Amino acid sequence: MEMIEEVRQVVCGITGLAPDFDTSANLYADLGVPSVQAMQLLTELEERFGIALPDEDFIEAVSLQDLSSLVGRIKGA
């Protein structure tokens, strides 16, 4: 499974978003993901992939594309 699809599963599981949302949409400004879910998302991504995401990088990763790139880079995938 590609990284973007694995990250999509995590995002959809936490936010309840339909899996067909635009991968370039801003999760917060465009799709309305609240900050509480963003923190849950951070925790779940770190646990699922066995990584530590720097807070600054996570805050800047506002779309699914951004998040999957960040996770892939930190994971070394």
Sequence and secondary structure as in RCSB ss.txt:
>XXXX:A:sequence
MEMIEEVRQVVCGITGLAPDFDTSANLYADLGVPSVQAMQLLTELEERFGIALPDEDFIEAVSLQDLSSLVGRIK
GA
>XXXX:A:secstr
  HHHHHHHHHHHHH   TTS TTS TTTTT   HHHHHHHHHHHHHHHT    HHHHHH  SHHHHHHHHHHHH
T 
